Amino acid sequence: MTKLDFKPRGVCARMIHVELSEDGQTIENVSFEGGCNGNLKAIGKLVAGQPVDRIVEMLEGNTCGPRKTSCADQMTRALREAQGLVAE
C-alpha cells in the first residue's frame, strides 16, 4: 500500500491523507484534516474502493465558490502524486 500526506493549497482543508493499493490504481482510503467535516468524510467514503483514474476524471477541476480549486480538486492532485510514488 502507498500512503501520502498531501498539503493542499487554496482550500480550507489543511491536509489530505491518501492510501492507494499496491499497484496504485485503486483508492484504499482518503481522509481530510480541516475543511467541511461532513462533506469531506462523505467524499472519503464515496471514493474508497474506486479506481484513481475514474475519480480524477470526475473531480479534477472542481471549484469551490470563487476559488479556482476545491478540496475535491486538491484530492485529485494528491491521488496523482501518490500514483507517482508507486511508479518510483
Protein Blocks (a to p, Z undefined) as FASTA:
>chain_A
ZZdddddehiabfbdcddddfkopacfbdcdeehjfklmmmmmmmmgopafklmmmmmgo
paehjbfbdfklmmmmmmmmmmmmmmZZ
